[in-house]
Amino acid sequence: MEFSVSKSALLKELALTQGVVEKKTTIPILSNLLVEAEGSTLRISATDLDLGVLCGCPAKVKKEGSGTIPAKRLLEIVRSLPEAEIHFKALENHWVQVNCERSSFKLVGMAKDNFPTLPEVPPALASLPAGVYSAMIQKTIFAISSEESRYTLNGALLLLKPDSVTMVATDGHRLALIERQVEVQGLKNELRVLIPKKAMGELLRLLAEGDEARAVQLSKDESHLFFSLGEHVLISRMLTGQFPNYEAVLPKDNKRVVELNKEQTAQAIRRVALLADERSRAVRLQFDKDHMEIFSSSGEYGEAHEVLDASYQDDPLQIGFNYQYLLDFLSVLGESGKVRLELKDEQSAGQLGPAEQGAYRYRYVVMPMRI
């Protein structure tokens, strides 16, 4: 194997593989990349057995072939090199020589036969613009459970219909739901898949490269999901099991409505949270005509209190929430200046969303806390 490739093209591809490469050295081959030079293309594969990524870039191939190279060291070397062409050559005993201008490196590779075979990409079932996936992941990924025991909550539910797409995530204490009416190309019937949290994070990284209008092809086999964007493919093990009936959780009678300024509310919650109890992270919101008061207290630190203007006209009400859950939501709202909070009573879940819904309908449901 012998080929040359430009630094900028290679660096871009290597960056996409780093989140997938196995960091622990329990299976040493997984900390390597499989590189394959063929025709006028360099193909790069990485996997940690749960996730896999396939990417590639143009290359001047002098001698076709393949081999494995340590992923982290290769990235560090390429990053450090000048903006020039990099020359790779396979040596004996799986070693690989890397030359660039006056710099030369020899890396210890491993037998390519030990590298796991990644599954073949099946035909696409549905196609959606990259921007739709990005928006939906950003608005839901933070609500996914990190408790490994709650296996089906360790990812988000993607529900595709021929004319709409929905993504839902919950950890049992809060739920993020985003919907959009959009034609899903190629889809004949309803499709429900559970996407693991790590796969969503890597997909976001992949989608950040390039145009939001570019089509992402979704396909699946019995145990894997495949997201294809041009030359790039992300492969993820599918979560199995039954996602909770999220529609049953959505509040029905939240008649008390408050409109708040997003930025002012986020800043006030951050200030008051400085003296909140570190374990419970509880803050108390108290609503009365045209204003909202935020309280926190802890035996260790003291108390904090702030008053904000709010368009509220109902009977007085006080309710407790985990302040981190509120801040997580406010931080992903983007340009929206106003937030709408719908409440029923102090024991029932609150529902938040942007005051003006655009192309996406976004709802965030938070269970209250006893305070």
BAGU-810401 format. One record per residue (C-alpha): x, y, z; residue in three letters. Coordinates in nm, 2 decimals, always signed. Layout:
<rec px="X" py="Y" pz="Z" code="ALA"/>
...
***
This chain:
<rec px="+0.00" py="+0.00" pz="+0.00" code="MET"/>
<rec px="+0.13" py="+0.34" pz="-0.10" code="GLU"/>
<rec px="-0.05" py="+0.67" pz="-0.14" code="PHE"/>
<rec px="-0.04" py="+1.05" pz="-0.10" code="SER"/>
<rec px="-0.32" py="+1.27" pz="+0.04" code="VAL"/>
<rec px="-0.36" py="+1.64" pz="+0.13" code="SER"/>
<rec px="-0.33" py="+1.73" pz="+0.50" code="LYS"/>
<rec px="-0.65" py="+1.93" pz="+0.51" code="SER"/>
<rec px="-0.86" py="+1.65" pz="+0.35" code="ALA"/>
<rec px="-0.72" py="+1.38" pz="+0.57" code="LEU"/>
<rec px="-0.74" py="+1.59" pz="+0.89" code="LEU"/>
<rec px="-1.11" py="+1.65" pz="+0.83" code="LYS"/>
<rec px="-1.18" py="+1.27" pz="+0.79" code="GLU"/>
<rec px="-0.97" py="+1.17" pz="+1.09" code="LEU"/>
<rec px="-1.15" py="+1.42" pz="+1.31" code="ALA"/>
<rec px="-1.48" py="+1.24" pz="+1.23" code="LEU"/>
<rec px="-1.35" py="+0.91" pz="+1.35" code="THR"/>
<rec px="-1.22" py="+1.01" pz="+1.69" code="GLN"/>
<rec px="-1.55" py="+0.98" pz="+1.88" code="GLY"/>
<rec px="-1.59" py="+0.63" pz="+1.76" code="VAL"/>
<rec px="-1.24" py="+0.49" pz="+1.82" code="VAL"/>
<rec px="-1.22" py="+0.28" pz="+2.13" code="GLU"/>
<rec px="-1.04" py="+0.48" pz="+2.40" code="LYS"/>
<rec px="-0.98" py="+0.18" pz="+2.64" code="LYS"/>
<rec px="-0.72" py="-0.07" pz="+2.53" code="THR"/>
<rec px="-0.92" py="-0.38" pz="+2.62" code="THR"/>
<rec px="-0.92" py="-0.48" pz="+2.25" code="ILE"/>
<rec px="-0.61" py="-0.31" pz="+2.10" code="PRO"/>
<rec px="-0.72" py="-0.33" pz="+1.73" code="ILE"/>
<rec px="-1.02" py="-0.10" pz="+1.81" code="LEU"/>
<rec px="-0.78" py="+0.19" pz="+1.89" code="SER"/>
<rec px="-0.66" py="+0.16" pz="+1.52" code="ASN"/>
<rec px="-0.81" py="+0.28" pz="+1.20" code="LEU"/>
<rec px="-0.85" py="+0.06" pz="+0.90" code="LEU"/>
<rec px="-0.72" py="+0.25" pz="+0.59" code="VAL"/>
<rec px="-0.78" py="+0.12" pz="+0.24" code="GLU"/>
<rec px="-0.63" py="+0.28" pz="-0.07" code="ALA"/>
<rec px="-0.81" py="+0.19" pz="-0.39" code="GLU"/>
<rec px="-0.85" py="+0.36" pz="-0.73" code="GLY"/>
<rec px="-0.83" py="+0.73" pz="-0.65" code="SER"/>
<rec px="-0.98" py="+0.71" pz="-0.30" code="THR"/>
<rec px="-0.86" py="+0.66" pz="+0.05" code="LEU"/>
<rec px="-1.13" py="+0.49" pz="+0.27" code="ARG"/>
<rec px="-1.11" py="+0.50" pz="+0.65" code="ILE"/>
<rec px="-1.31" py="+0.28" pz="+0.90" code="SER"/>
<rec px="-1.33" py="+0.30" pz="+1.28" code="ALA"/>
<rec px="-1.54" py="+0.11" pz="+1.53" code="THR"/>
<rec px="-1.58" py="+0.04" pz="+1.90" code="ASP"/>
<rec px="-1.82" py="-0.25" pz="+1.82" code="LEU"/>
<rec px="-2.13" py="-0.04" pz="+1.92" code="ASP"/>
<rec px="-2.06" py="+0.24" pz="+1.67" code="LEU"/>
<rec px="-1.88" py="+0.24" pz="+1.34" code="GLY"/>
<rec px="-1.79" py="+0.52" pz="+1.09" code="VAL"/>
<rec px="-1.69" py="+0.50" pz="+0.73" code="LEU"/>
<rec px="-1.54" py="+0.80" pz="+0.56" code="CYS"/>
<rec px="-1.29" py="+0.88" pz="+0.28" code="GLY"/>
<rec px="-1.12" py="+1.14" pz="+0.07" code="CYS"/>
<rec px="-0.95" py="+1.16" pz="-0.27" code="PRO"/>
<rec px="-0.59" py="+1.03" pz="-0.28" code="ALA"/>
<rec px="-0.31" py="+0.97" pz="-0.53" code="LYS"/>
<rec px="-0.28" py="+0.59" pz="-0.50" code="VAL"/>
<rec px="+0.05" py="+0.45" pz="-0.62" code="LYS"/>
<rec px="+0.00" py="+0.10" pz="-0.49" code="LYS"/>
<rec px="-0.34" py="-0.03" pz="-0.37" code="GLU"/>
<rec px="-0.37" py="-0.21" pz="-0.04" code="GLY"/>
<rec px="-0.49" py="-0.17" pz="+0.32" code="SER"/>
<rec px="-0.36" py="-0.17" pz="+0.68" code="GLY"/>
<rec px="-0.43" py="-0.04" pz="+1.03" code="THR"/>
<rec px="-0.28" py="+0.27" pz="+1.19" code="ILE"/>
<rec px="-0.31" py="+0.39" pz="+1.56" code="PRO"/>
<rec px="-0.59" py="+0.65" pz="+1.54" code="ALA"/>
<rec px="-0.49" py="+0.89" pz="+1.82" code="LYS"/>
<rec px="-0.12" py="+0.91" pz="+1.72" code="ARG"/>
<rec px="-0.21" py="+0.95" pz="+1.35" code="LEU"/>
<rec px="-0.44" py="+1.24" pz="+1.43" code="LEU"/>
<rec px="-0.18" py="+1.41" pz="+1.64" code="GLU"/>
<rec px="+0.09" py="+1.36" pz="+1.37" code="ILE"/>
<rec px="-0.13" py="+1.49" pz="+1.09" code="VAL"/>
<rec px="-0.24" py="+1.79" pz="+1.30" code="ARG"/>
<rec px="+0.13" py="+1.89" pz="+1.37" code="SER"/>
<rec px="+0.24" py="+1.87" pz="+1.00" code="LEU"/>
<rec px="+0.26" py="+2.17" pz="+0.76" code="PRO"/>
<rec px="-0.02" py="+2.23" pz="+0.51" code="GLU"/>
<rec px="+0.13" py="+1.99" pz="+0.24" code="ALA"/>
<rec px="+0.09" py="+1.65" pz="+0.08" code="GLU"/>
<rec px="+0.14" py="+1.35" pz="+0.32" code="ILE"/>
<rec px="+0.29" py="+1.03" pz="+0.18" code="HIS"/>
<rec px="+0.20" py="+0.69" pz="+0.33" code="PHE"/>
<rec px="+0.38" py="+0.36" pz="+0.27" code="LYS"/>
<rec px="+0.32" py="+0.02" pz="+0.42" code="ALA"/>
<rec px="+0.63" py="-0.15" pz="+0.55" code="LEU"/>
<rec px="+0.70" py="-0.50" pz="+0.68" code="GLU"/>
<rec px="+0.54" py="-0.64" pz="+1.00" code="ASN"/>
<rec px="+0.24" py="-0.40" pz="+0.97" code="HIS"/>
<rec px="+0.45" py="-0.08" pz="+1.02" code="TRP"/>
<rec px="+0.35" py="+0.23" pz="+0.82" code="VAL"/>
<rec px="+0.58" py="+0.51" pz="+0.72" code="GLN"/>
<rec px="+0.44" py="+0.87" pz="+0.71" code="VAL"/>
<rec px="+0.64" py="+1.14" pz="+0.53" code="ASN"/>
<rec px="+0.56" py="+1.51" pz="+0.48" code="CYS"/>
<rec px="+0.82" py="+1.75" pz="+0.35" code="GLU"/>
<rec px="+1.11" py="+1.70" pz="+0.59" code="ARG"/>
<rec px="+0.92" py="+1.51" pz="+0.86" code="SER"/>
<rec px="+0.92" py="+1.13" pz="+0.88" code="SER"/>
<rec px="+0.74" py="+0.89" pz="+1.11" code="PHE"/>
<rec px="+0.71" py="+0.51" pz="+1.14" code="LYS"/>
<rec px="+0.40" py="+0.38" pz="+1.31" code="LEU"/>
<rec px="+0.34" py="+0.04" pz="+1.45" code="VAL"/>
<rec px="+0.02" py="-0.10" pz="+1.30" code="GLY"/>
<rec px="-0.16" py="-0.43" pz="+1.36" code="MET"/>
<rec px="-0.28" py="-0.71" pz="+1.13" code="ALA"/>
<rec px="-0.57" py="-0.58" pz="+0.93" code="LYS"/>
<rec px="-0.74" py="-0.93" pz="+0.95" code="ASP"/>
<rec px="-0.80" py="-0.86" pz="+1.32" code="ASN"/>
<rec px="-1.01" py="-0.55" pz="+1.24" code="PHE"/>
<rec px="-1.38" py="-0.62" pz="+1.28" code="PRO"/>
<rec px="-1.58" py="-0.64" pz="+0.96" code="THR"/>
<rec px="-1.84" py="-0.36" pz="+0.95" code="LEU"/>
<rec px="-2.19" py="-0.46" pz="+0.82" code="PRO"/>
<rec px="-2.29" py="-0.38" pz="+0.46" code="GLU"/>
<rec px="-2.51" py="-0.07" pz="+0.42" code="VAL"/>
<rec px="-2.86" py="-0.19" pz="+0.31" code="PRO"/>
<rec px="-3.08" py="+0.01" pz="+0.07" code="PRO"/>
<rec px="-3.22" py="+0.34" pz="+0.21" code="ALA"/>
<rec px="-3.56" py="+0.34" pz="+0.37" code="LEU"/>
<rec px="-3.60" py="+0.71" pz="+0.41" code="ALA"/>
<rec px="-3.42" py="+1.04" pz="+0.33" code="SER"/>
<rec px="-3.43" py="+1.36" pz="+0.53" code="LEU"/>
<rec px="-3.23" py="+1.69" pz="+0.51" code="PRO"/>
<rec px="-2.93" py="+1.70" pz="+0.74" code="ALA"/>
<rec px="-3.07" py="+2.02" pz="+0.90" code="GLY"/>
<rec px="-3.38" py="+1.84" pz="+1.02" code="VAL"/>
<rec px="-3.18" py="+1.57" pz="+1.20" code="TYR"/>
<rec px="-2.95" py="+1.84" pz="+1.35" code="SER"/>
<rec px="-3.23" py="+2.05" pz="+1.49" code="ALA"/>
<rec px="-3.41" py="+1.75" pz="+1.64" code="MET"/>
<rec px="-3.10" py="+1.60" pz="+1.80" code="ILE"/>
<rec px="-3.00" py="+1.93" pz="+1.96" code="GLN"/>
<rec px="-3.34" py="+1.98" pz="+2.11" code="LYS"/>
<rec px="-3.37" py="+1.62" pz="+2.26" code="THR"/>
<rec px="-3.03" py="+1.47" pz="+2.33" code="ILE"/>
<rec px="-2.99" py="+1.63" pz="+2.67" code="PHE"/>
<rec px="-3.31" py="+1.47" pz="+2.80" code="ALA"/>
<rec px="-3.18" py="+1.11" pz="+2.74" code="ILE"/>
<rec px="-3.13" py="+0.90" pz="+3.05" code="SER"/>
<rec px="-2.77" py="+0.82" pz="+3.15" code="SER"/>
<rec px="-2.87" py="+0.53" pz="+3.38" code="GLU"/>
<rec px="-2.76" py="+0.21" pz="+3.21" code="GLU"/>
<rec px="-3.03" py="+0.01" pz="+3.39" code="SER"/>
<rec px="-3.30" py="+0.21" pz="+3.20" code="ARG"/>
<rec px="-3.19" py="+0.06" pz="+2.87" code="TYR"/>
<rec px="-3.47" py="+0.18" pz="+2.64" code="THR"/>
<rec px="-3.43" py="+0.53" pz="+2.78" code="LEU"/>
<rec px="-3.06" py="+0.55" pz="+2.68" code="ASN"/>
<rec px="-3.16" py="+0.68" pz="+2.34" code="GLY"/>
<rec px="-3.42" py="+0.88" pz="+2.16" code="ALA"/>
<rec px="-3.72" py="+0.75" pz="+1.97" code="LEU"/>
<rec px="-3.73" py="+0.86" pz="+1.60" code="LEU"/>
<rec px="-4.07" py="+0.83" pz="+1.45" code="LEU"/>
<rec px="-4.10" py="+0.87" pz="+1.07" code="LEU"/>
<rec px="-4.42" py="+0.90" pz="+0.87" code="LYS"/>
<rec px="-4.44" py="+0.98" pz="+0.50" code="PRO"/>
<rec px="-4.54" py="+1.34" pz="+0.59" code="ASP"/>
<rec px="-4.39" py="+1.41" pz="+0.93" code="SER"/>
<rec px="-4.10" py="+1.33" pz="+1.16" code="VAL"/>
<rec px="-4.09" py="+1.32" pz="+1.54" code="THR"/>
<rec px="-3.81" py="+1.27" pz="+1.79" code="MET"/>
<rec px="-3.87" py="+1.21" pz="+2.17" code="VAL"/>
<rec px="-3.63" py="+1.16" pz="+2.46" code="ALA"/>
<rec px="-3.70" py="+1.11" pz="+2.83" code="THR"/>
<rec px="-3.52" py="+1.01" pz="+3.15" code="ASP"/>
<rec px="-3.84" py="+0.96" pz="+3.35" code="GLY"/>
<rec px="-3.82" py="+1.30" pz="+3.51" code="HIS"/>
<rec px="-3.85" py="+1.51" pz="+3.19" code="ARG"/>
<rec px="-3.94" py="+1.47" pz="+2.83" code="LEU"/>
<rec px="-3.83" py="+1.65" pz="+2.52" code="ALA"/>
<rec px="-4.05" py="+1.62" pz="+2.21" code="LEU"/>
<rec px="-4.00" py="+1.79" pz="+1.87" code="ILE"/>
<rec px="-4.22" py="+1.74" pz="+1.56" code="GLU"/>
<rec px="-4.21" py="+1.87" pz="+1.20" code="ARG"/>
<rec px="-4.44" py="+1.84" pz="+0.91" code="GLN"/>
<rec px="-4.21" py="+1.74" pz="+0.62" code="VAL"/>
<rec px="-4.21" py="+1.50" pz="+0.33" code="GLU"/>
<rec px="-3.99" py="+1.21" pz="+0.42" code="VAL"/>
<rec px="-3.85" py="+1.09" pz="+0.08" code="GLN"/>
<rec px="-3.87" py="+0.72" pz="+0.00" code="GLY"/>
<rec px="-4.08" py="+0.62" pz="+0.31" code="LEU"/>
<rec px="-4.38" py="+0.40" pz="+0.24" code="LYS"/>
<rec px="-4.49" py="+0.31" pz="+0.60" code="ASN"/>
<rec px="-4.44" py="+0.44" pz="+0.95" code="GLU"/>
<rec px="-4.09" py="+0.37" pz="+1.08" code="LEU"/>
<rec px="-3.99" py="+0.37" pz="+1.45" code="ARG"/>
<rec px="-3.63" py="+0.33" pz="+1.56" code="VAL"/>
<rec px="-3.44" py="+0.39" pz="+1.89" code="LEU"/>
<rec px="-3.12" py="+0.58" pz="+1.84" code="ILE"/>
<rec px="-2.85" py="+0.55" pz="+2.12" code="PRO"/>
<rec px="-2.73" py="+0.87" pz="+2.28" code="LYS"/>
<rec px="-2.37" py="+0.82" pz="+2.17" code="LYS"/>
<rec px="-2.48" py="+0.76" pz="+1.81" code="ALA"/>
<rec px="-2.68" py="+1.09" pz="+1.82" code="MET"/>
<rec px="-2.37" py="+1.28" pz="+1.93" code="GLY"/>
<rec px="-2.16" py="+1.14" pz="+1.66" code="GLU"/>
<rec px="-2.43" py="+1.20" pz="+1.40" code="LEU"/>
<rec px="-2.44" py="+1.56" pz="+1.51" code="LEU"/>
<rec px="-2.07" py="+1.58" pz="+1.45" code="ARG"/>
<rec px="-2.11" py="+1.43" pz="+1.10" code="LEU"/>
<rec px="-2.39" py="+1.66" pz="+1.01" code="LEU"/>
<rec px="-2.19" py="+1.97" pz="+1.11" code="ALA"/>
<rec px="-1.98" py="+1.90" pz="+0.80" code="GLU"/>
<rec px="-2.15" py="+2.06" pz="+0.50" code="GLY"/>
<rec px="-2.49" py="+2.18" pz="+0.38" code="ASP"/>
<rec px="-2.80" py="+2.15" pz="+0.60" code="GLU"/>
<rec px="-3.01" py="+2.07" pz="+0.28" code="ALA"/>
<rec px="-2.80" py="+1.77" pz="+0.20" code="ARG"/>
<rec px="-2.99" py="+1.44" pz="+0.22" code="ALA"/>
<rec px="-2.92" py="+1.19" pz="+0.50" code="VAL"/>
<rec px="-3.02" py="+0.84" pz="+0.40" code="GLN"/>
<rec px="-3.15" py="+0.62" pz="+0.68" code="LEU"/>
<rec px="-3.14" py="+0.24" pz="+0.65" code="SER"/>
<rec px="-3.14" py="-0.06" pz="+0.89" code="LYS"/>
<rec px="-3.08" py="-0.43" pz="+0.92" code="ASP"/>
<rec px="-3.18" py="-0.66" pz="+1.20" code="GLU"/>
<rec px="-2.95" py="-0.50" pz="+1.46" code="SER"/>
<rec px="-2.80" py="-0.19" pz="+1.31" code="HIS"/>
<rec px="-2.90" py="+0.16" pz="+1.20" code="LEU"/>
<rec px="-2.71" py="+0.33" pz="+0.91" code="PHE"/>
<rec px="-2.70" py="+0.71" pz="+0.85" code="PHE"/>
<rec px="-2.54" py="+0.79" pz="+0.51" code="SER"/>
<rec px="-2.44" py="+1.14" pz="+0.42" code="LEU"/>
<rec px="-2.25" py="+1.14" pz="+0.09" code="GLY"/>
<rec px="-1.93" py="+0.95" pz="+0.14" code="GLU"/>
<rec px="-1.98" py="+0.93" pz="+0.51" code="HIS"/>
<rec px="-2.17" py="+0.65" pz="+0.69" code="VAL"/>
<rec px="-2.24" py="+0.62" pz="+1.06" code="LEU"/>
<rec px="-2.33" py="+0.27" pz="+1.18" code="ILE"/>
<rec px="-2.49" py="+0.22" pz="+1.52" code="SER"/>
<rec px="-2.63" py="-0.08" pz="+1.71" code="ARG"/>
<rec px="-3.00" py="-0.04" pz="+1.75" code="MET"/>
<rec px="-3.16" py="-0.02" pz="+2.09" code="LEU"/>
<rec px="-3.42" py="-0.28" pz="+2.13" code="THR"/>
<rec px="-3.72" py="-0.28" pz="+2.37" code="GLY"/>
<rec px="-4.04" py="-0.08" pz="+2.41" code="GLN"/>
<rec px="-4.00" py="+0.30" pz="+2.44" code="PHE"/>
<rec px="-4.26" py="+0.44" pz="+2.69" code="PRO"/>
<rec px="-4.59" py="+0.57" pz="+2.57" code="ASN"/>
<rec px="-4.49" py="+0.93" pz="+2.57" code="TYR"/>
<rec px="-4.83" py="+1.06" pz="+2.45" code="GLU"/>
<rec px="-4.97" py="+0.96" pz="+2.79" code="ALA"/>
<rec px="-4.73" py="+1.19" pz="+2.97" code="VAL"/>
<rec px="-4.81" py="+1.50" pz="+2.78" code="LEU"/>
<rec px="-5.02" py="+1.74" pz="+3.00" code="PRO"/>
<rec px="-5.38" py="+1.79" pz="+2.89" code="LYS"/>
<rec px="-5.52" py="+2.05" pz="+3.13" code="ASP"/>
<rec px="-5.24" py="+2.30" pz="+3.19" code="ASN"/>
<rec px="-5.46" py="+2.61" pz="+3.17" code="LYS"/>
<rec px="-5.23" py="+2.85" pz="+3.36" code="ARG"/>
<rec px="-5.00" py="+3.02" pz="+3.11" code="VAL"/>
<rec px="-4.69" py="+3.23" pz="+3.18" code="VAL"/>
<rec px="-4.48" py="+3.40" pz="+2.92" code="GLU"/>
<rec px="-4.12" py="+3.48" pz="+3.02" code="LEU"/>
<rec px="-3.82" py="+3.64" pz="+2.86" code="ASN"/>
<rec px="-3.58" py="+3.35" pz="+2.78" code="LYS"/>
<rec px="-3.25" py="+3.52" pz="+2.85" code="GLU"/>
<rec px="-3.36" py="+3.70" pz="+3.17" code="GLN"/>
<rec px="-3.51" py="+3.38" pz="+3.30" code="THR"/>
<rec px="-3.20" py="+3.17" pz="+3.23" code="ALA"/>
<rec px="-2.97" py="+3.43" pz="+3.40" code="GLN"/>
<rec px="-3.20" py="+3.46" pz="+3.70" code="ALA"/>
<rec px="-3.22" py="+3.08" pz="+3.75" code="ILE"/>
<rec px="-2.83" py="+3.06" pz="+3.72" code="ARG"/>
<rec px="-2.79" py="+3.32" pz="+3.99" code="ARG"/>
<rec px="-3.05" py="+3.18" pz="+4.23" code="VAL"/>
<rec px="-2.91" py="+2.82" pz="+4.17" code="ALA"/>
<rec px="-2.58" py="+2.93" pz="+4.33" code="LEU"/>
<rec px="-2.73" py="+2.88" pz="+4.67" code="LEU"/>
<rec px="-2.96" py="+2.58" pz="+4.58" code="ALA"/>
<rec px="-2.91" py="+2.25" pz="+4.75" code="ASP"/>
<rec px="-2.64" py="+2.06" pz="+4.55" code="GLU"/>
<rec px="-2.81" py="+1.72" pz="+4.57" code="ARG"/>
<rec px="-3.17" py="+1.81" pz="+4.49" code="SER"/>
<rec px="-3.09" py="+2.11" pz="+4.27" code="ARG"/>
<rec px="-3.44" py="+2.24" pz="+4.36" code="ALA"/>
<rec px="-3.57" py="+2.59" pz="+4.30" code="VAL"/>
<rec px="-3.92" py="+2.72" pz="+4.38" code="ARG"/>
<rec px="-4.11" py="+2.93" pz="+4.13" code="LEU"/>
<rec px="-4.39" py="+3.15" pz="+4.27" code="GLN"/>
<rec px="-4.63" py="+3.31" pz="+4.03" code="PHE"/>
<rec px="-4.86" py="+3.60" pz="+4.10" code="ASP"/>
<rec px="-5.01" py="+3.88" pz="+3.88" code="LYS"/>
<rec px="-4.75" py="+4.00" pz="+3.63" code="ASP"/>
<rec px="-4.45" py="+3.86" pz="+3.81" code="HIS"/>
<rec px="-4.25" py="+3.54" pz="+3.89" code="MET"/>
<rec px="-4.03" py="+3.49" pz="+4.20" code="GLU"/>
<rec px="-3.75" py="+3.23" pz="+4.21" code="ILE"/>
<rec px="-3.63" py="+3.10" pz="+4.54" code="PHE"/>
<rec px="-3.35" py="+2.86" pz="+4.65" code="SER"/>
<rec px="-3.22" py="+2.76" pz="+4.98" code="SER"/>
<rec px="-2.97" py="+2.51" pz="+5.14" code="SER"/>
<rec px="-2.87" py="+2.45" pz="+5.50" code="GLY"/>
<rec px="-2.51" py="+2.47" pz="+5.39" code="GLU"/>
<rec px="-2.50" py="+2.79" pz="+5.19" code="TYR"/>
<rec px="-2.81" py="+3.01" pz="+5.26" code="GLY"/>
<rec px="-3.09" py="+3.14" pz="+5.05" code="GLU"/>
<rec px="-3.14" py="+3.33" pz="+4.72" code="ALA"/>
<rec px="-3.44" py="+3.51" pz="+4.58" code="HIS"/>
<rec px="-3.51" py="+3.70" pz="+4.25" code="GLU"/>
<rec px="-3.82" py="+3.87" pz="+4.10" code="VAL"/>
<rec px="-3.89" py="+3.88" pz="+3.73" code="LEU"/>
<rec px="-4.17" py="+4.04" pz="+3.52" code="ASP"/>
<rec px="-4.40" py="+3.78" pz="+3.37" code="ALA"/>
<rec px="-4.73" py="+3.79" pz="+3.19" code="SER"/>
<rec px="-4.93" py="+3.58" pz="+3.44" code="TYR"/>
<rec px="-5.30" py="+3.66" pz="+3.52" code="GLN"/>
<rec px="-5.42" py="+3.35" pz="+3.71" code="ASP"/>
<rec px="-5.45" py="+3.27" pz="+4.08" code="ASP"/>
<rec px="-5.12" py="+3.26" pz="+4.27" code="PRO"/>
<rec px="-4.93" py="+2.93" pz="+4.23" code="LEU"/>
<rec px="-4.59" py="+2.80" pz="+4.35" code="GLN"/>
<rec px="-4.41" py="+2.49" pz="+4.21" code="ILE"/>
<rec px="-4.07" py="+2.33" pz="+4.25" code="GLY"/>
<rec px="-3.84" py="+2.22" pz="+3.97" code="PHE"/>
<rec px="-3.48" py="+2.09" pz="+3.92" code="ASN"/>
<rec px="-3.30" py="+2.40" pz="+3.81" code="TYR"/>
<rec px="-3.07" py="+2.21" pz="+3.58" code="GLN"/>
<rec px="-3.37" py="+2.07" pz="+3.38" code="TYR"/>
<rec px="-3.49" py="+2.42" pz="+3.32" code="LEU"/>
<rec px="-3.14" py="+2.55" pz="+3.22" code="LEU"/>
<rec px="-3.09" py="+2.25" pz="+2.98" code="ASP"/>
<rec px="-3.41" py="+2.35" pz="+2.80" code="PHE"/>
<rec px="-3.34" py="+2.72" pz="+2.79" code="LEU"/>
<rec px="-2.99" py="+2.67" pz="+2.65" code="SER"/>
<rec px="-3.11" py="+2.49" pz="+2.34" code="VAL"/>
<rec px="-3.39" py="+2.73" pz="+2.24" code="LEU"/>
<rec px="-3.17" py="+2.93" pz="+2.00" code="GLY"/>
<rec px="-3.32" py="+3.26" pz="+1.88" code="GLU"/>
<rec px="-3.65" py="+3.24" pz="+2.06" code="SER"/>
<rec px="-3.69" py="+3.54" pz="+2.28" code="GLY"/>
<rec px="-4.00" py="+3.43" pz="+2.47" code="LYS"/>
<rec px="-4.08" py="+3.11" pz="+2.66" code="VAL"/>
<rec px="-4.42" py="+2.98" pz="+2.73" code="ARG"/>
<rec px="-4.47" py="+2.78" pz="+3.05" code="LEU"/>
<rec px="-4.81" py="+2.60" pz="+3.09" code="GLU"/>
<rec px="-4.90" py="+2.48" pz="+3.44" code="LEU"/>
<rec px="-5.20" py="+2.30" pz="+3.61" code="LYS"/>
<rec px="-5.11" py="+2.29" pz="+3.98" code="ASP"/>
<rec px="-4.81" py="+2.24" pz="+4.21" code="GLU"/>
<rec px="-4.83" py="+1.85" pz="+4.18" code="GLN"/>
<rec px="-4.86" py="+1.83" pz="+3.80" code="SER"/>
<rec px="-4.59" py="+1.84" pz="+3.53" code="ALA"/>
<rec px="-4.52" py="+2.17" pz="+3.37" code="GLY"/>
<rec px="-4.49" py="+2.21" pz="+2.99" code="GLN"/>
<rec px="-4.25" py="+2.46" pz="+2.83" code="LEU"/>
<rec px="-4.19" py="+2.56" pz="+2.47" code="GLY"/>
<rec px="-4.10" py="+2.87" pz="+2.26" code="PRO"/>
<rec px="-4.38" py="+3.13" pz="+2.28" code="ALA"/>
<rec px="-4.39" py="+3.13" pz="+1.89" code="GLU"/>
<rec px="-4.36" py="+2.79" pz="+1.73" code="GLN"/>
<rec px="-4.20" py="+2.79" pz="+1.38" code="GLY"/>
<rec px="-4.15" py="+2.51" pz="+1.14" code="ALA"/>
<rec px="-4.09" py="+2.28" pz="+1.44" code="TYR"/>
<rec px="-4.33" py="+2.22" pz="+1.72" code="ARG"/>
<rec px="-4.12" py="+2.18" pz="+2.04" code="TYR"/>
<rec px="-4.25" py="+2.08" pz="+2.38" code="ARG"/>
<rec px="-4.06" py="+2.01" pz="+2.70" code="TYR"/>
<rec px="-4.24" py="+1.84" pz="+3.00" code="VAL"/>
<rec px="-4.08" py="+1.86" pz="+3.35" code="VAL"/>
<rec px="-4.20" py="+1.67" pz="+3.66" code="MET"/>
<rec px="-4.23" py="+1.90" pz="+3.96" code="PRO"/>
<rec px="-4.04" py="+1.86" pz="+4.29" code="MET"/>
<rec px="-4.17" py="+1.86" pz="+4.64" code="ARG"/>
<rec px="-4.02" py="+2.16" pz="+4.82" code="ILE"/>
***
